[in-house]
Amino acid sequence: MNDATSTLLVTLNGHAHRLPVGGTLAELLAQAGLDPQAVATAVNGTFVPRHARAERQLAPGDSVTGFQPIVGG
């Protein structure tokens, strides 16, 4: 297999990242060096809770946003 068929290209906060086909949101965060406890995530504009990241497979062209959640009262 060549690189184009064994990996997928996604964006994280506007920056391109390659993952193995079947790669998950949790794997993308680890590859990018983001602390999974410190960021909230959305894939293609849809919020993905922390507990679902390991199961959330990414597809070619997915746009992922990682952001610091705002808390307060």
Buried (B, 14 or more C-beta within 10 A) or exposed (E): EEEEEEBBEBBBEEEEBBBEEEBBBBBBBEEBEBEBEEBBBBBEEEEBEBEEBEEBBBEEEBBBBBEEEEEEE
